[in-house]
Amino acid sequence: QVQLVESGGGLVQAGGSLRLSCIASGRTNRNYVMGWFRQAPGKEREFVTAISWSDGSTYYGDSVKGRFTISRDNAKNTVYLQMNSLKPEDTAVYYCAARTGWGLTGRRSDYDSWGQGTQVTVSS
């Protein structure tokens, strides 16, 4: 099992930036893909982005392309989500997730481990 801990959420004005971090611990050598999802009140959990630990390849959801960037630091077992040009509709709880299978995917059921989430609020 992998433990994931997110940090970096907060309140920001529209147009601003935030960087989220996710530290993985436990059986991290089994993880091949890390992802970020988000869930706004009353809505389904939505895929944001994913990254491969091995080669750094990335995959983004349409709503964040060009604004968000995912990266990883393998030595620190940490994944980052840089969020720029934030909009009020980006307001949500952001979750880090880990997948032990190969291949970048935005399907929630493909991920095995989840963090507790960190709140991001964007004011207009």
HELIX and SHEET records of a PDB file:
HELIX    1   1 THR A   28  ARG A   30  5                                   3    
HELIX    2   2 ASN A   74  LYS A   76  5                                   3    
HELIX    3   3 PRO A   88  ASP A   90  5                                   3    
HELIX    4   4 ARG A  108  ASP A  110  5                                   3    
SHEET    1   A 4 VAL A   2  SER A   7  0                                        
SHEET    2   A 4 LEU A  18  GLY A  26 -1                                        
SHEET    3   A 4 THR A  78  MET A  83 -1                                        
SHEET    4   A 4 PHE A  68  ASP A  73 -1                                        
SHEET    1   B 6 GLY A  10  GLN A  13  0                                        
SHEET    2   B 6 THR A 118  SER A 123  1                                        
SHEET    3   B 6 ALA A  92  ARG A  99 -1                                        
SHEET    4   B 6 VAL A  33  GLN A  39 -1                                        
SHEET    5   B 6 GLU A  46  SER A  52 -1                                        
SHEET    6   B 6 THR A  58  TYR A  60 -1                                        
SHEET    1   C 4 GLY A  10  GLN A  13  0                                        
SHEET    2   C 4 THR A 118  SER A 123  1                                        
SHEET    3   C 4 ALA A  92  ARG A  99 -1                                        
SHEET    4   C 4 SER A 113  TRP A 114 -1                                        
END                                                                             
